[in-house]
Amino acid sequence: AASTGHHACALCLGRFAHNIHKCKSELLWDNKTPTSCRRSPEGRLINTLGLQLCYDWQRPNGCPSASKDHIHECSGCGSTDHGAQKC
């Protein structure tokens, strides 16, 4: 997605104005590619295995935690090398 000054939505990776905390899109910003995660009923990011992803990992500065409770997986593509902002 082209940069517009907005942070990428952790679900659809869109950088357009919308409520990124409540986005429930099933497609990425291109409106063609299925998302690689979904939102739980509580609004948390869930991967294809049903595990809750670390939301801080999706932020521009990532997450410093090494806890196994923090699943550091990109919500956009599933990579463990980066979060949504770098996808």
MMTF fields as JSON, N, C-alpha, C and O atoms, coordinates in Angstrom:
{
  "mmtfVersion": "1.0.0",
  "mmtfProducer": "UNKNOWN",
  "numBonds": 347,
  "numAtoms": 348,
  "numGroups": 87,
  "numChains": 1,
  "numModels": 1,
  "chainsPerModel": [1],
  "groupsPerChain": [87],
  "chainIdList": ["A"],
  "bondAtomList": [4, 2, 8, 6, 12, 10, 16, 14, 20, 18, 24, 22, 28, 26, 32, 30, 36, 34, 40, 38, 44, 42, 48, 46, 52, 50, 56, 54, 60, 58, 64, 62, 68, 66, 72, 70, 76, 74, 80, 78, 84, 82, 88, 86, 92, 90, 96, 94, 100, 98, 104, 102, 108, 106, 112, 110, 116, 114, 120, 118, 124, 122, 128, 126, 132, 130, 136, 134, 140, 138, 144, 142, 148, 146, 152, 150, 156, 154, 160, 158, 164, 162, 168, 166, 172, 170, 176, 174, 180, 178, 184, 182, 188, 186, 192, 190, 196, 194, 200, 198, 204, 202, 208, 206, 212, 210, 216, 214, 220, 218, 224, 222, 228, 226, 232, 230, 236, 234, 240, 238, 244, 242, 248, 246, 252, 250, 256, 254, 260, 258, 264, 262, 268, 266, 272, 270, 276, 274, 280, 278, 284, 282, 288, 286, 292, 290, 296, 294, 300, 298, 304, 302, 308, 306, 312, 310, 316, 314, 320, 318, 324, 322, 328, 326, 332, 330, 336, 334, 340, 338, 344, 342],
  "bondOrderList": [1, 1, 1, 1, 1, 1, 1, 1, 1, 1, 1, 1, 1, 1, 1, 1, 1, 1, 1, 1, 1, 1, 1, 1, 1, 1, 1, 1, 1, 1, 1, 1, 1, 1, 1, 1, 1, 1, 1, 1, 1, 1, 1, 1, 1, 1, 1, 1, 1, 1, 1, 1, 1, 1, 1, 1, 1, 1, 1, 1, 1, 1, 1, 1, 1, 1, 1, 1, 1, 1, 1, 1, 1, 1, 1, 1, 1, 1, 1, 1, 1, 1, 1, 1, 1, 1],
  "groupList": [{"groupName": "ALA", "atomNameList": ["N", "CA", "C", "O"], "elementList": ["N", "C", "C", "O"], "formalChargeList": [0, 0, 0, 0], "bondAtomList": [1, 0, 2, 1, 3, 2], "bondOrderList": [1, 1, 2], "singleLetterCode": "A", "chemCompType": "L-PEPTIDE LINKING"}, {"groupName": "SER", "atomNameList": ["N", "CA", "C", "O"], "elementList": ["N", "C", "C", "O"], "formalChargeList": [0, 0, 0, 0], "bondAtomList": [1, 0, 2, 1, 3, 2], "bondOrderList": [1, 1, 2], "singleLetterCode": "S", "chemCompType": "L-PEPTIDE LINKING"}, {"groupName": "THR", "atomNameList": ["N", "CA", "C", "O"], "elementList": ["N", "C", "C", "O"], "formalChargeList": [0, 0, 0, 0], "bondAtomList": [1, 0, 2, 1, 3, 2], "bondOrderList": [1, 1, 2], "singleLetterCode": "T", "chemCompType": "L-PEPTIDE LINKING"}, {"groupName": "GLY", "atomNameList": ["N", "CA", "C", "O"], "elementList": ["N", "C", "C", "O"], "formalChargeList": [0, 0, 0, 0], "bondAtomList": [1, 0, 2, 1, 3, 2], "bondOrderList": [1, 1, 2], "singleLetterCode": "G", "chemCompType": "PEPTIDE LINKING"}, {"groupName": "HIS", "atomNameList": ["N", "CA", "C", "O"], "elementList": ["N", "C", "C", "O"], "formalChargeList": [0, 0, 0, 0], "bondAtomList": [1, 0, 2, 1, 3, 2], "bondOrderList": [1, 1, 2], "singleLetterCode": "H", "chemCompType": "L-PEPTIDE LINKING"}, {"groupName": "CYS", "atomNameList": ["N", "CA", "C", "O"], "elementList": ["N", "C", "C", "O"], "formalChargeList": [0, 0, 0, 0], "bondAtomList": [1, 0, 2, 1, 3, 2], "bondOrderList": [1, 1, 2], "singleLetterCode": "C", "chemCompType": "L-PEPTIDE LINKING"}, {"groupName": "LEU", "atomNameList": ["N", "CA", "C", "O"], "elementList": ["N", "C", "C", "O"], "formalChargeList": [0, 0, 0, 0], "bondAtomList": [1, 0, 2, 1, 3, 2], "bondOrderList": [1, 1, 2], "singleLetterCode": "L", "chemCompType": "L-PEPTIDE LINKING"}, {"groupName": "ARG", "atomNameList": ["N", "CA", "C", "O"], "elementList": ["N", "C", "C", "O"], "formalChargeList": [0, 0, 0, 0], "bondAtomList": [1, 0, 2, 1, 3, 2], "bondOrderList": [1, 1, 2], "singleLetterCode": "R", "chemCompType": "L-PEPTIDE LINKING"}, {"groupName": "PHE", "atomNameList": ["N", "CA", "C", "O"], "elementList": ["N", "C", "C", "O"], "formalChargeList": [0, 0, 0, 0], "bondAtomList": [1, 0, 2, 1, 3, 2], "bondOrderList": [1, 1, 2], "singleLetterCode": "F", "chemCompType": "L-PEPTIDE LINKING"}, {"groupName": "ASN", "atomNameList": ["N", "CA", "C", "O"], "elementList": ["N", "C", "C", "O"], "formalChargeList": [0, 0, 0, 0], "bondAtomList": [1, 0, 2, 1, 3, 2], "bondOrderList": [1, 1, 2], "singleLetterCode": "N", "chemCompType": "L-PEPTIDE LINKING"}, {"groupName": "ILE", "atomNameList": ["N", "CA", "C", "O"], "elementList": ["N", "C", "C", "O"], "formalChargeList": [0, 0, 0, 0], "bondAtomList": [1, 0, 2, 1, 3, 2], "bondOrderList": [1, 1, 2], "singleLetterCode": "I", "chemCompType": "L-PEPTIDE LINKING"}, {"groupName": "LYS", "atomNameList": ["N", "CA", "C", "O"], "elementList": ["N", "C", "C", "O"], "formalChargeList": [0, 0, 0, 0], "bondAtomList": [1, 0, 2, 1, 3, 2], "bondOrderList": [1, 1, 2], "singleLetterCode": "K", "chemCompType": "L-PEPTIDE LINKING"}, {"groupName": "GLU", "atomNameList": ["N", "CA", "C", "O"], "elementList": ["N", "C", "C", "O"], "formalChargeList": [0, 0, 0, 0], "bondAtomList": [1, 0, 2, 1, 3, 2], "bondOrderList": [1, 1, 2], "singleLetterCode": "E", "chemCompType": "L-PEPTIDE LINKING"}, {"groupName": "TRP", "atomNameList": ["N", "CA", "C", "O"], "elementList": ["N", "C", "C", "O"], "formalChargeList": [0, 0, 0, 0], "bondAtomList": [1, 0, 2, 1, 3, 2], "bondOrderList": [1, 1, 2], "singleLetterCode": "W", "chemCompType": "L-PEPTIDE LINKING"}, {"groupName": "ASP", "atomNameList": ["N", "CA", "C", "O"], "elementList": ["N", "C", "C", "O"], "formalChargeList": [0, 0, 0, 0], "bondAtomList": [1, 0, 2, 1, 3, 2], "bondOrderList": [1, 1, 2], "singleLetterCode": "D", "chemCompType": "L-PEPTIDE LINKING"}, {"groupName": "PRO", "atomNameList": ["N", "CA", "C", "O"], "elementList": ["N", "C", "C", "O"], "formalChargeList": [0, 0, 0, 0], "bondAtomList": [1, 0, 2, 1, 3, 2], "bondOrderList": [1, 1, 2], "singleLetterCode": "P", "chemCompType": "L-PEPTIDE LINKING"}, {"groupName": "GLN", "atomNameList": ["N", "CA", "C", "O"], "elementList": ["N", "C", "C", "O"], "formalChargeList": [0, 0, 0, 0], "bondAtomList": [1, 0, 2, 1, 3, 2], "bondOrderList": [1, 1, 2], "singleLetterCode": "Q", "chemCompType": "L-PEPTIDE LINKING"}, {"groupName": "TYR", "atomNameList": ["N", "CA", "C", "O"], "elementList": ["N", "C", "C", "O"], "formalChargeList": [0, 0, 0, 0], "bondAtomList": [1, 0, 2, 1, 3, 2], "bondOrderList": [1, 1, 2], "singleLetterCode": "Y", "chemCompType": "L-PEPTIDE LINKING"}],
  "groupTypeList": [0, 0, 1, 2, 3, 4, 4, 0, 5, 0, 6, 5, 6, 3, 7, 8, 0, 4, 9, 10, 4, 11, 5, 11, 1, 12, 6, 6, 13, 14, 9, 11, 2, 15, 2, 1, 5, 7, 7, 1, 15, 12, 3, 7, 6, 10, 9, 2, 6, 3, 6, 16, 6, 5, 17, 14, 13, 16, 7, 15, 9, 3, 5, 15, 1, 0, 1, 11, 14, 4, 10, 4, 12, 5, 1, 3, 5, 3, 1, 2, 14, 4, 3, 0, 16, 11, 5],
  "groupIdList": [1, 2, 3, 4, 5, 6, 7, 8, 9, 10, 11, 12, 13, 14, 15, 16, 17, 18, 19, 20, 21, 22, 23, 24, 25, 26, 27, 28, 29, 30, 31, 32, 33, 34, 35, 36, 37, 38, 39, 40, 41, 42, 43, 44, 45, 46, 47, 48, 49, 50, 51, 52, 53, 54, 55, 56, 57, 58, 59, 60, 61, 62, 63, 64, 65, 66, 67, 68, 69, 70, 71, 72, 73, 74, 75, 76, 77, 78, 79, 80, 81, 82, 83, 84, 85, 86, 87],
  "secStructList": [7, 7, 7, 7, 1, 1, 7, 7, 7, 6, 6, 6, 7, 7, 7, 1, 1, 1, 7, 6, 6, 6, 7, 7, 7, 1, 5, 7, 6, 6, 1, 1, 1, 5, 7, 1, 7, 3, 3, 7, 6, 6, 1, 7, 3, 3, 7, 6, 6, 1, 7, 5, 5, 7, 6, 4, 4, 4, 1, 6, 6, 7, 7, 7, 7, 7, 7, 6, 6, 1, 5, 7, 7, 7, 6, 6, 6, 7, 7, 1, 1, 7, 7, 4, 4, 4, 7],
  "xCoordList": [0.843, 0.0, 0.877, 1.907, 0.498, 1.257, 1.142, 0.088, 2.218, 2.217, 1.411, 1.588, 0.535, -0.295, -0.128, -0.876, 0.842, 1.026, 0.3, 0.514, -0.55, -1.256, -0.445, 0.28, -0.566, 0.031, -0.793, -1.984, -0.149, -0.862, -1.814, -1.475, -2.993, -3.955, -3.38, -2.922, -3.399, -2.838, -3.624, -3.115, -4.843, -5.647, -5.579, -5.183, -5.955, -6.004, -4.755, -4.614, -3.85, -2.619, -2.865, -1.928, -4.117, -4.448, -3.884, -3.867, -3.428, -2.909, -3.854, -3.429, -5.123, -6.148, -6.924, -6.88, -7.625, -8.362, -9.514, -10.462, -9.423, -10.502, -10.151, -9.019, -11.099, -10.865, -10.053, -10.61, -8.741, -7.853, -8.012, -7.596, -8.602, -8.81, -10.047, -10.206, -10.926, -12.158, -12.32, -13.354, -11.307, -11.375, -11.631, -10.976, -12.582, -12.902, -12.851, -13.498, -12.079, -11.98, -11.495, -10.685, -11.984, -11.524, -10.545, -10.0, -10.322, -9.392, -8.367, -8.649, -7.169, -6.153, -6.562, -7.585, -5.762, -6.046, -6.326, -6.994, -5.832, -6.035, -7.424, -7.774, -8.213, -9.566, -9.573, -10.586, -8.423, -8.318, -7.743, -8.221, -6.722, -5.977, -6.618, -6.852, -6.909, -7.478, -6.486, -5.275, -6.999, -6.15, -5.592, -6.182, -4.462, -3.878, -4.261, -3.85, -5.038, -5.561, -6.966, -7.478, -7.573, -8.935, -9.018, -8.07, -10.127, -10.36, -11.222, -12.165, -10.881, -11.715, -12.947, -12.982, -13.953, -15.118, -14.728, -15.44, -13.599, -13.126, -12.296, -11.887, -12.036, -11.294, -9.796, -9.051, -9.354, -7.922, -7.573, -8.425, -6.304, -5.832, -5.553, -4.829, -6.123, -6.007, -5.42, -5.899, -4.383, -3.791, -4.584, -5.609, -4.112, -4.846, -4.908, -5.756, -4.017, -4.045, -4.95, -5.115, -5.543, -6.421, -5.686, -6.266, -4.399, -3.598, -3.625, -3.599, -3.677, -3.712, -2.331, -1.359, -2.245, -0.992, -0.72, -1.649, 0.542, 0.943, 0.627, 1.152, -0.222, -0.589, 0.576, 0.75, 1.379, 2.523, 3.509, 4.148, 3.643, 4.543, 4.142, 4.987, 2.857, 2.352, 2.613, 2.464, 2.996, 3.22, 4.568, 5.415, 4.771, 6.027, 7.3, 8.31, 7.268, 8.464, 8.534, 9.478, 7.567, 7.567, 7.35, 6.837, 7.733, 7.559, 8.87, 9.436, 9.351, 10.621, 10.506, 11.525, 9.301, 9.123, 9.616, 9.403, 10.268, 10.711, 9.821, 10.123, 8.74, 7.829, 7.183, 6.809, 7.055, 6.393, 4.904, 4.242, 4.378, 2.979, 2.756, 1.625, 3.845, 3.76, 4.09, 5.256, 3.069, 3.304, 3.67, 2.822, 4.954, 5.492, 5.457, 6.416, 4.324, 4.055, 3.354, 2.423, 3.788, 3.163, 1.709, 1.413, 0.823, -0.595, -0.929, -2.007, 0.0, -0.239, 0.155, -0.567, 1.335, 1.826, 2.236, 2.513, 2.279, 2.634, 4.113, 4.512, 4.939, 6.38, 6.697, 5.995, 7.753, 8.208, 9.353, 9.91, 9.705, 10.792, 10.35, 11.183, 9.071, 8.568, 7.09, 6.427, 6.589, 5.172, 4.476, 5.084, 3.227, 2.394, 2.949, 2.784, 3.6, 4.084, 5.211, 5.471, 5.871, 6.981, 6.634, 7.5, 5.381, 4.982, 4.846, 4.517],
  "yCoordList": [-1.179, 0.0, 1.227, 1.258, 2.201, 3.438, 4.162, 4.148, 4.784, 5.494, 6.783, 7.563, 6.993, 8.195, 8.947, 9.886, 8.55, 9.166, 8.432, 8.725, 7.488, 6.677, 5.422, 4.93, 4.91, 3.616, 2.541, 2.72, 1.434, 0.324, -0.307, -0.482, -0.643, -1.392, -2.793, -3.403, -3.307, -4.624, -5.749, -6.863, -5.485, -6.536, -6.466, -7.438, -5.344, -5.242, -4.607, -4.558, -4.123, -3.443, -2.139, -1.541, -1.689, -0.44, 0.764, 0.795, 1.742, 2.986, 4.143, 5.291, 3.825, 4.831, 5.075, 4.259, 6.181, 6.548, 5.577, 5.509, 4.835, 3.983, 3.578, 3.777, 3.021, 2.661, 1.367, 0.271, 1.506, 0.342, -0.561, -1.719, -0.05, -0.863, -1.743, -2.687, -1.432, -2.202, -2.802, -3.399, -2.647, -3.195, -4.703, -5.416, -5.176, -6.607, -7.105, -8.091, -6.415, -6.784, -8.223, -8.7, -8.894, -10.238, -10.203, -11.233, -8.989, -8.798, -7.735, -6.829, -7.851, -6.825, -5.561, -5.534, -4.521, -3.208, -3.248, -2.354, -4.262, -4.343, -4.865, -4.912, -5.258, -5.806, -7.091, -7.438, -7.802, -9.058, -10.178, -11.312, -9.847, -10.833, -11.064, -10.104, -12.317, -12.588, -12.214, -12.356, -11.745, -11.436, -12.745, -13.808, -12.667, -13.886, -14.064, -15.036, -13.142, -13.303, -12.723, -12.221, -12.796, -12.276, -11.654, -11.734, -11.048, -10.497, -11.475, -12.061, -11.638, -12.445, -11.622, -10.425, -12.23, -11.45, -10.307, -9.307, -10.458, -9.414, -8.359, -7.375, -8.543, -7.568, -7.836, -7.018, -8.973, -9.298, -9.95, -10.554, -9.821, -10.42, -11.905, -12.274, -12.742, -14.192, -14.747, -14.416, -15.592, -16.168, -17.384, -17.726, -18.029, -19.162, -20.368, -21.243, -20.423, -21.508, -21.191, -22.013, -19.98, -19.572, -18.96, -18.787, -18.626, -18.038, -16.519, -15.936, -15.893, -14.436, -13.86, -14.222, -12.957, -12.308, -11.128, -10.498, -10.834, -9.666, -8.407, -8.223, -7.553, -6.332, -5.353, -4.645, -5.296, -4.382, -4.719, -3.82, -6.002, -6.423, -5.798, -5.602, -5.486, -4.908, -3.406, -2.818, -2.778, -1.33, -0.962, -1.832, 0.323, 0.748, 0.357, 0.027, 0.389, 0.083, -1.366, -1.743, -2.177, -3.587, -3.798, -2.914, -4.957, -5.322, -5.903, -6.804, -5.399, -5.886, -7.188, -7.779, -7.639, -8.815, -10.092, -10.301, -10.926, -12.235, -13.341, -14.524, -12.962, -13.921, -14.804, -14.325, -16.084, -16.998, -16.68, -17.154, -15.873, -15.46, -14.404, -14.174, -13.763, -12.741, -13.403, -13.674, -13.666, -14.3, -13.208, -12.441, -13.161, -12.146, -12.679, -13.266, -12.45, -12.906, -11.767, -11.169, -11.466, -10.396, -10.754, -11.841, -9.843, -10.073, -9.991, -10.407, -9.454, -9.34, -10.568, -10.998, -11.146, -12.278, -13.496, -14.554, -13.364, -14.485, -14.594, -15.485, -13.717, -13.765, -13.419, -12.621, -14.021, -13.689, -12.677, -12.322, -12.214, -11.241, -9.793, -8.917, -9.535, -8.162, -8.167, -9.204, -6.979, -6.794, -6.109, -5.888, -5.775, -5.219, -3.932, -3.693, -3.104, -1.818, -1.974, -1.061, -3.116, -3.345, -4.391, -4.83, -4.776, -5.809, -5.207, -5.917],
  "zCoordList": [0.0, 0.0, 0.0, 0.675, -0.72, -0.766, 0.568, 1.203, 0.982, 2.261, 2.154, 1.219, 3.11, 3.129, 4.437, 4.707, 5.255, 6.552, 7.661, 8.838, 7.312, 8.298, 8.591, 7.726, 9.803, 10.117, 9.425, 9.173, 9.124, 8.498, 9.498, 10.668, 9.037, 9.846, 10.031, 9.065, 11.251, 11.529, 10.871, 10.75, 10.45, 9.821, 8.294, 7.651, 7.714, 6.242, 5.639, 4.417, 6.482, 6.08, 5.344, 4.814, 5.303, 4.632, 5.38, 6.611, 4.626, 5.2, 4.875, 4.744, 4.751, 4.499, 5.784, 6.705, 5.848, 7.054, 7.305, 6.523, 8.391, 8.878, 10.305, 10.744, 11.02, 12.414, 12.46, 12.396, 12.572, 12.532, 13.754, 13.726, 14.806, 16.012, 15.915, 16.689, 14.962, 14.817, 13.427, 13.125, 12.582, 11.225, 11.295, 12.055, 10.501, 10.441, 9.004, 8.653, 8.184, 6.778, 6.626, 7.421, 5.621, 5.3, 4.136, 3.742, 3.58, 2.465, 2.825, 3.609, 2.246, 2.441, 1.705, 1.02, 1.848, 1.277, -0.221, -0.741, -0.924, -2.377, -2.758, -3.937, -1.749, -1.953, -2.784, -3.391, -2.807, -3.56, -2.697, -2.732, -1.932, -1.16, 0.2, 0.935, 0.555, 1.886, 2.996, 2.826, 4.111, 5.26, 5.82, 5.628, 6.508, 7.081, 8.538, 9.171, 9.078, 10.434, 10.483, 9.482, 11.636, 11.82, 13.202, 13.983, 13.499, 14.836, 15.617, 15.085, 16.887, 17.778, 18.133, 17.849, 18.744, 19.184, 20.131, 20.225, 20.831, 21.745, 21.022, 21.639, 19.72, 18.934, 18.841, 18.302, 19.361, 19.308, 17.973, 17.321, 17.575, 16.334, 16.555, 17.479, 15.715, 15.836, 14.535, 13.451, 14.637, 13.429, 12.963, 13.553, 11.911, 11.333, 12.265, 12.087, 13.258, 14.243, 15.428, 16.329, 15.422, 16.513, 17.688, 18.76, 17.499, 18.583, 18.509, 17.426, 19.671, 19.74, 19.469, 20.132, 18.487, 18.147, 19.065, 19.572, 19.275, 20.058, 19.248, 18.15, 19.787, 19.063, 19.029, 18.037, 20.092, 20.105, 18.991, 18.444, 18.646, 17.577, 16.239, 15.365, 16.081, 14.831, 14.747, 13.675, 15.85, 15.91, 15.292, 15.086, 14.995, 14.357, 15.125, 14.504, 16.451, 17.235, 17.695, 18.39, 17.327, 17.704, 19.186, 19.873, 19.685, 21.091, 21.609, 20.989, 22.733, 23.279, 24.069, 24.428, 24.341, 25.185, 24.508, 23.314, 25.281, 24.8, 25.375, 25.22, 26.028, 26.644, 25.578, 24.507, 25.878, 24.939, 24.811, 23.888, 25.74, 25.665, 24.585, 24.157, 24.146, 23.104, 21.774, 21.488, 20.955, 19.662, 18.667, 18.21, 18.347, 17.442, 16.01, 15.509, 15.388, 14.028, 13.302, 13.841, 12.096, 11.319, 11.03, 10.534, 11.34, 11.096, 9.609, 9.186, 8.82, 7.384, 6.594, 5.695, 6.942, 6.137, 6.959, 6.395, 8.278, 9.131, 9.444, 10.195, 8.894, 9.142, 10.596, 11.218, 11.13, 12.484, 12.436, 13.475, 11.242, 11.075, 11.25, 11.486, 11.139, 11.2, 11.576, 11.548, 11.93, 12.215, 11.056, 10.009, 11.229, 10.164, 9.565, 8.369, 10.369, 9.857, 8.837, 8.054, 8.844, 7.921, 6.856, 6.099, 6.809, 5.844, 4.454, 3.503]
}
